[in-house]
């Protein structure tokens, strides 16, 4: 089992920045690829960014490319999502997720095995 706890969400004005953290425990963190997803009511959960076990390979959705950065610190068992130039349409509950890394950067939610409880990000206009 892997336990994931997100933090860092909140209310920010458009154009501002937030950094989300995802603290992992329970298994060897570096064995897992990590993803950040977001969901708004009435819509499917969508991938925002993903990262492989070492941090050497990343993937971003087109909607956040150039504004968000995913990273990880395996020594601290933590993944991060730095969000800059935030827009009102970035408002959502953000979830981190983990999957046993098999060489593939997965983009679909069902590919991930473990999920955090989510943290709300609200961007005001």
Secondary structure as the mmCIF struct_conf table of DSSP 4:
data_model
#
loop_
_struct_conf.conf_type_id
_struct_conf.id
_struct_conf.beg_label_comp_id
_struct_conf.beg_label_asym_id
_struct_conf.beg_label_seq_id
_struct_conf.end_label_comp_id
_struct_conf.end_label_asym_id
_struct_conf.end_label_seq_id
STRN STRN1 UNK A 3 UNK A 7
STRN STRN2 UNK A 10 UNK A 13
TURN_TY1_P TURN_TY1_P1 UNK A 14 UNK A 15
STRN STRN3 UNK A 18 UNK A 25
BEND BEND1 UNK A 26 UNK A 27
HELX_RH_3T_P HELX_RH_3T_P1 UNK A 29 UNK A 31
STRN STRN4 UNK A 32 UNK A 39
TURN_TY1_P TURN_TY1_P2 UNK A 41 UNK A 42
BEND BEND2 UNK A 43 UNK A 43
STRN STRN5 UNK A 46 UNK A 51
BEND BEND3 UNK A 53 UNK A 56
STRN STRN6 UNK A 58 UNK A 60
TURN_TY1_P TURN_TY1_P3 UNK A 62 UNK A 67
STRN STRN7 UNK A 68 UNK A 73
TURN_TY1_P TURN_TY1_P4 UNK A 74 UNK A 77
STRN STRN8 UNK A 78 UNK A 83
BEND BEND4 UNK A 85 UNK A 85
HELX_RH_3T_P HELX_RH_3T_P2 UNK A 88 UNK A 90
STRN STRN9 UNK A 92 UNK A 100
BEND BEND5 UNK A 102 UNK A 103
BEND BEND6 UNK A 108 UNK A 108
HELX_RH_3T_P HELX_RH_3T_P3 UNK A 109 UNK A 111
STRN STRN10 UNK A 114 UNK A 115
STRN STRN11 UNK A 119 UNK A 124
#
